[in-house]
Amino acid sequence: MEKLSGTSMDLVQENIKKLKEIFPEIFIEGKIDFDLLRQICSGGGVQNTEGSKERYSLTWNGKSKARQIAQEVSTGTLRPAKEESKNWDNTENIYIEGDNLEVLKLLQKSYHGKIKMIYIDPPYNTGKDFVYKDNFTDNIENYKKVTGQISENGNKLTTNTDTDGRYHSNWLNMIYPRLKLARNLLTDDGVIFISIDDNEQANLKKICDEIFGEENFVAQIVWERKRGRDNSARWFSKSHEYLFLCAKKKDIFNINLLELDEETKKAYKNPDKDPRGNYRMLATWARGTQGGVKYDFIAKNGMYFSERLWLFSKENLAKLDEENKLIFRGDNIYRKLFITENKGKIPETIWTNVSNSANASDEIKEIFDGYIYFDTAKPIPLLKQILKIVSNKNDYLLDFFSGSSTTAHSVMQLNAEDGGNRKYIMVQLPELCDESSEAYKAGYKNICEIGKERIRRAGEKIKTDESLPLENREKLDIGFKVFKLDSSNIKEWDTNTEDLQQSLLDSMENVKIDRSSLDILYEILLKYGLDLNIPIEENKDFYSIGGGSLLVSLNQEINNEVIDSICEEYKKLQEIDKEFKTTVILRDNSFKNDVDKTNAIKKLEQVGINEIRSI
């Protein structure tokens, strides 16, 4: 009986497998022959750096370590917290507390290639914001110490000051492995949006070019975050921030058009009372650098137009003429674009009318009875616009710097408006609130508590908003499952202990004493690569996961009755589908002895169950 792997996806081994599929000839006795790989790829754009140490790249102190960190496996797990969740049994939304680096590692198997859109609003590295310290260990009870908020001596260390000497390097070392891992989670047509300001935007662009590829950069959007001029500014009044948009594969990524606003609709008129409705007049000839096709043209009314550059092919211009969609004004031709033909507006790279930071504060105040417990939140209209541009109604969305949970709020709001079933995964480190803050005084000990409470209140508010379609509100998912990052539920035999006898006795019971069956089940889902929302059915002998794809017994004693029950369940599943296969997972130390374990395995194999794992 094989042991279930206790680690997250091994990205190095996964990449080696891919290399072996593409270039099997470079593997000599199981090792990669890099010289042979270089020869095979010679002339195909592979840079030969031999003999030269100079090359185009972004480098900094710690980059090699940051790259290594992204590839290291995690032995942690996500423990369910049903008591802090909402609508646990029915919701498909997920809220995770913990260091997002480790969480991203743990999500690799279950959500690899499944996330359509990622939005993050990471620390801007202003010298005042929180900087993550990536030193996760199996015991993470003290978040302040783990995340570098305090030193071993208890001194506060929450900022990344420019006196550090590695001001930019620290930020780059934080963001780099997270973006590496994030890319793996995107669907092939998926994208990531990243909010940033001037402090690190240049470095972020270089990092995104490296991780996603320059060819997959889509846009750098300028968002007007502040209205009005600040005359107290020393040089310029700063009114904007940026949104970086990168695709996993830009060639298959599709932009959704934005709805026509009222101002745009006013430009459509019908002066000649065309029965087809209102239209706009658009030029048919090319200007400046637009390009175009050169030819002369004779309209069906006999008018002749000398050779010039046109925006349409001759055939398409003639087709518009046949459909009576051309208007002749002197020596120029215009086309009619009917409002019914306009499916929407292509997004622009400057967003001046998509709410602002002051509005975001008002949204927080409205949710929390006049208090602003989070002063760096993004406004809901900004997130809604992002969602409209890149998401479809059933997509998975991820925010691993979720803060006050604006993204979750926006997902629920948009679903209520358009009837969508978008699902979110929020990830946030439980950074402690300052004891002098209004949030702390109100009972919120960390940022996660604020974020979760906002989702609860926002969901109920949206449900009762009668301006929204009733049908959409009735089916709206306003719940969320809470999970918390922790060490594995399974104990490892500690060979370094001084008391070897006690260690041997402890290893007899390999599940930690404070962990529940639900804890273990969800660790199995993660390590087996299953969605955290997969259906789980429970009976007295075993759990059936995903309609029977996994049958798991965590009983303290696994006897013939338990094994027979599993066999009977498998027979029922095969009656429905003869090709159905399942995997059985059993607690290794639940058997009385090795003979009982061997007999159980043989009985399972006799009914056709060959995938048997133990924990």
N, C-alpha and C positions, 0 to 999 in steps of 0.2 A: 504494500500500500504506500503510494507515493505521498510525501509531505507537500502540502500546499505552500507555495512560495510566500514568504512573509514580507516581501519588499515591493515597492512600486516598480513600474516598468523600467527595465534596464535599457536606456536609450542608446548606449554604446553598442550593446549586443544587437539591438534592433537595426541600427545603421549598418553594422557588419553583415547582417542577413541580407539587407538590401543590396549592398555591394556584391555579395556572393551571387545574387540573382542576376545582376547586370554583368559582372566581370568574374565568372567562375575561374578563369584561367590565372588570375592574379593570386590565388590562394595556393601556396606551396606548403604541404604538410601542416595545413591548418593556419598558417601565418600569411599576412598580406605582404606581397612583394611590391613595395612602393615604386621601385625602379621600373618594374614591368608596367605598373599602372600609369606611370609618367610616359612611358613609351607608347602605350596604347592611346593615350589622350593627346599625344604630341600633335600640335597644329590645330587643335580643337578649342583653342582659347584658354588652355591651361598655362598658367604663368610659370616659366622656368626661373626660379629665384637663385639657382646656383651661381656662385661667383659674384653675387650682388646682394648686399644687405639693404639696399634702398628700394622701397616699393611704396605704392600708394596705400595707406591704411590709417585707421584711427586706432591709436594705442595709448595705453595709460598704465600706471602702476596697479597691478592686480588683475589685469585682463585675463591672463592665463588661468588664474584661480577662479575667476568668475565663470569662465567657460567650463572649467572642471566641475564647479558646483552645480551647474545646470544638468550635468550628466550623471551626478551621483544619485544613487537610489535612496529612497526614504524607507525607514522601517516603522514609521508612525502609522496612525490610523485616524479615522473620523468617528467620534462617538456620538450617537444620536442623543438629543436632549428633547424628548417629547414634551416635557413639562414647560419648556420655553417656546415651543412651536405653536402653530395655529393650523387647525384642520389637518393634522398629521396624516390621517388615513386617506384624504382625498386630494391633497395639494400636490402639484408637480414642481413647485418652486423650492429653492434650497438656499439656506443662509448658513455660512460656515464661519466659525470663529477660529482664528489662528494665523500664524505667519503664512502669508500667501505663497512664499517660495516652496515650503513643504506641502502646502495644499495643492499647488499646481502639479507637483510631482505625483501626489496621490491620485489626482484626477486623470493622469495620463492614460491609464488602461481603460477606464470606464468612459471617458469622453474624448478620446483621440479621434480627431476628424469629425466631431459632432456639433461644434459651436459655430453658429453662423456669424455672430458679431460679438466682438469684445470691445467694451469701452472702459478706459481707465483714466482716472484723474490722480496721478501719482504725486508725491511730494515734489514741489518745484525747486527745491534746494535753494531756498531764500536765506538760509542761515537760521531760520526760526522754526522750520517745519521738521516733522519727525523723520528720522533716518533709521532704516532697518539694519540690524546687525544679524547676519546669517550664521548663527552658531547653534542651530537646533540640536538638542540632545534628546534621549529617550525620556527624560524627566523634565517637563516644561511647566511645572506648576507655578514657578515664579516668572511671570511674563516680563516684569520690569527688568529683571536681570538678563534674561534670555535675549531680549530685544535691545539691550544696551541703553535703556532709559536710566539705569543707575549702575554705578561701578560696584565692584566687590565690596568696597568700603561704604557703599550707600550714597555716594555723591551723584547728584543729578547730571546726566549726560544726554539730554534730549535734542541737542542741536548739532548741526554740522557747520561750524564757523569757518570763515575763510582763513582764520589763523591756524587751522589744522595743518595746512601745508598740502593736503590732498583733497581740497574742497570739491573739485570736479570728479576726481578719481573715486571718492567714496560714493558719490551719487551714481556714477557709471557702473561701479561694482554691484550696486543694489539693483539697478534696472535691467542690466544686461541678461543675467540668467533667467529672470522672470519673463522677458520678452521671448527668449529662446524657447522656453517651455510653453508659453502662450501660443506661439505659432503652431505647435504640434496639435493643439486642440481645435484649430479652425477647420471648417469644411474647406474643400478645394475652392469653392467660390466665396469663402468667408473673408471678413475684413476686421481690422482693428482700428479704432479711433483712440487717440491719446491726447489729452489736454496738457498743455505746457505753456510756459511764458518765456521771456527772453533769457532767463538764467541758463537754461540748458537746451533751448530749442535747436541750436546748431549741432550740439553733440547728439541729441536724440535723432536728428535726421541721418547722421552718419551711422549710428547704431542700427536704425531701421533699414537703411540701405544694405548693411552687412547681413542682418538676420533675415529680412524678407526679400532682399535683392532690389537693386536700383530699379529694375524693370517693373517691379510691383508697387512702386510708390504711385499713389493716385492723386493726392492733393494735400496742400498745406493751407488750411482754411483760417482766415482771420476772423475772429469773433469779437464783436464790440461788447465787452463785458461791463463797461461803465459809460453812463450818459453824463454829459456835462464836462466842463473843463475844470481842472484842478490848478488854480493859479498859485498855489503854494508850492507846486513842484519846482525843483531846482532847474531842470533843463526842459523836459517835455512832460506834459500831462499824459500819463499812460492810460489808454482807453481800451486796449485790446489784449487778448490772449490768442493762442493758436490751437488748432485741432489738426493733428497729423492723421492722415488716412492711408493705410497700407493694406493691400490685398495679399492673400496667400498666392493666388494665381490670377493676375489682373486680366488675362485674356479670356477668362470665363466668368469673371465677376460682372454683374449687371446692376446698374444704378436704377433705383425707382425714381420716377419723376415726381416732383412736388405738385400739389394741387394749385390750380390757378387762384390767385388772390383776387379780391374784389377790384383792386386798382387795375389789374391786368384785364379782367373781364370787361371793364369800361371801355377799353381800347377797341373792342369788337363792336362794330356797328353794321347797319344794313341800309345804306342810303338809297340803293336801287331796288329795295324791297324784294331781294332774292328769296324765293320760297325755302331755300335751304338754311336760312337763318343768318345770324350775325357773323361777320368775318373781319379779318384784318388784311390790309394790302401789304404784300411783301415783295421786295425787288427780286427780279429774275436774273439780273446780270451780276457778274462778279466784281468785287471791289478789292483794290489793294492786293493783299496777300491771300485772299480767299481761294485763289486758284480758279478753276473753271475749265470749260470746254469751248473752243473757238469754232464758230460756224456762222453762216448767214441764215436767215429764217424768213419764211413766207407764211403768214397767218392765214387761216381759212377765210378771213374777210378780205384777203388779197393784199394786205399791208406787207411791205417788204422792209426788213431790218438788215442792214449791212453787217458784215462779219465783225463779231465782237466776242468777248468772253462771257459765257453764260454759266449760271449755277447748275443748270440741268442739262442732261444729254438732249440731243435734238429730238429723239423719240419721246422722252418724257415731257418736253416742252409742248410738243405736238399733241400729246395725250391731254395735258391740261387745257389746251385750246379746244379740243374736241368736247371736253367736259364743261365748257363754258366757265372756266375758272381763271381766265385771263382778262385783265383790264388794260386798255391801251391809252396811254397819255403821251401825246406828242411822239417823240422818238423812243419812248421807254415802254416797257411792258411790266406790269405788276401781276402777281398771282393772288387769288383769293384763298386765304386760309380760314376755313370755317371753325368756329369755336368747338363744334362737335368733333372736328378732326384733331384738335389739340388735346393730347392725352395728359398734358402737364408741363411743368417747367423743369428744365435741366438745372440742377443745383449750381450755384455760383461759389466762388472761393472767398467771397467777402460776405459775412453775415452781420448785418447792421440792425435787423429788426427781429431778432430771435431772443427776446427777453434780456436780462442782465443780472448782475450779482445782487443788486438791491431787490429785485423781484424774488430772487432765490431766498433772501432773508425773510421777505414777507411770507413766502410759502411755508418756511419753517415756523414763523410766528403763528400762522393760521392753524397749523397742525398742533402746536404746543401751547395753545391758549395765551398767545402774546409774548412768549419767551423765545429768544434765539439761542438755542443750545449748540449750534454748529454754525460757524461764521464763514466757512469756505465752500459751502455747498454750491452746486451748479443748478440753474433754474430748470424746471420741468419742460418748458417749451424747447429749450436747447436739446435736451435728451430726446424728446419726442421727434424733433426734426431729424436727428441722427437715425433714430429707429425707422422713421418713414423712408428715408433714403436707402437703407441697406437691408432691412429685415422684411421677412414675409410673416404671415399670420401664425405659423406654427413653429417658428424658429426657437432654438436655444440661444440665450444671451448670457454673457459672463461679464462681471465687473469685479476684479480682484483688488481694487482699492475702493471699496464701496462707501466708506465714510458714513454720511447721513442717510444713505439708501435712496438717493434721488433716482437712480436707475431703476430700482424696483418699483418705486412710486410711478415713474413714467411708463413703465411696461404695463402696469395695471390700468393706468389712465388711457393709454392708447388702445388696449384690448377692449376697454369699455366703450370706446368711441367707434372702433371699426369691427368689433366682433371677433377679434383675433384670439389666439390661444398661445401667445408667446410665453415662454418659460424662462425664468432667470435663475442664475447662480450668483449669489453675492458672497464675497470673501472679504473679511475685515479683521485685522489684528485688534484684540481688545485693549487698545491703548488707554491707559488710565486717564480719567478726567482730573484736571487740577482741582484740588480740594477747595480752592477759593472760587471756583466757577459756579455759575448759576445751575449748570447741569448737575454737578455733584450735589449741590444743596437740595436739588429737586429729587435726588435719589438715584441718579444715573452714575454708576461707578466707572463705566468705560464707554467708549464710542459705540461698541456693539449694542449696548442696551438702548442707546439713543436710536440707532438705525432700526432695530427690531420694533421698537415702540412706534416709530414713524410708519413703518409698513402696516402695523396693526390699525393705527388711527386712519391712515390714508385709505386703506382698503374699505373700512366701514363708511368713510365719508363718500367715496366713489359709489358704493352700493346704494346710497340714499340720494344720490344726485339725480333728480327727476328730469334734468335737461338731457341726460344720456338715455339711449334706447333701453327700454325695460328688458328686452330679450338678452341684450349683451350683459346687463348688470346681473341678471338671474344666473347666467352661466359663468360669471367672472370668478376666476380663481384668486382669492385674496389671502390664501394661506401660505405657509412656508414651513419646511422642515428645518430644524436647527441641528447642526452638527458642530462638534468641537474637536479641534486638533489635539491629539494626545499620543502617548507612547502606545505601542502595540498591546493588544489584550493578551497576547501569548507570551509567556515567560521564556526567556532563553536560559539554558543551563550556564551558570556563571562558574567557569573553570578557574577564575582568579580568586575566588573566595578562600579565606583561611579555614573555614569550617566546611570541609568537603562533604562530610556525612550529612550535614543539614542541607547542603545544596542538592545532594542526591535525593533527599526526602522531599524537598520543595519541587523538584522536577517531576515527581510523580503526579502532581497536579499542575499542569502546564498553563492553566488559565488563571490570570491574576484574580485575587480574592474579591476585589471591588468591582469586577466587571460582570455585566449581565449577558444573557443570551442574545439580546438585541445588539449589544456592543459587538459581540463576536460575529453575528450575522452580517452586519454592515462592513466589518473588516473583510469578511469573505467576499462580499460583493466587490469591494474595491480591488482586492488582490486578484480576483477572478476576472475583473474587467467588465462588470455589469453596472448598468444605470442605477443610481441610488433611488430612483422612483419605480424600479421594477416591482411587480406585485409579489407579496409574500403571504402565503397561506400557512396556518399553523394547526397541527393536530397533536395529539398526546405523544406521538412517537417521533415525528420529524417535521421539518419545515419544507414546504414546496415553494420554490422560487422560480418566477418566470414561467408559470404554467407547467412546472415539472422539469425544466432544464437543469435545475439543481435540486437535489434532495439532501437535506442536511439534518443530521441527528446530533443534538448537543446534550442528550440525556446523560445523567451521571452514570447510569448503567445501560450498556447496550447488550441486550440478550437476544434470544431467538425470536421473541415476540416483535421486537423493534425491526429486526432484519426481515422477518416475514411481512410485516406491514409495508416496508419499503418495496419489497418484491411485488406485492399485490398492487401497489400504486403504479409501478412501472408497467405491469401487465395491462392495467386499465388504459394507460397512456398509449400503449402499443396497439390496443384494439381500435383506437381512434386513428392512429398513424403508425403503420408497420415500420416505417423508417425512423421513428422517433428515437433519439438517443438522449441519455441523461448522464449526469455526473453525480456520484454520491460522495458526500463529505461526512466523516465520522470523527468523533473525539477519540484520539489514540489511546488515552488512558482510561476509557470507559469500559474496556473489556477486562474480564476477570483475569485472563491469562492469554498467552500467545496462541494456545490451541483454539480458544473461542474466537480470536481475531482471524485466524486462518480459515476456520469453518465458515465464518461470516462472509469472508471474501469469496470463498468457493460458492456459497449459496447465491450471492449476488451475481457472480459470473455465469452461473447456470441459467439464469433468466435473461442473460444478454447484457448485463451491466458490466462493462469493462473499465470504465473510467471511475476509479475509486481513489479518493484522497483522504488524508488525515490531517488533523491539526493538533 
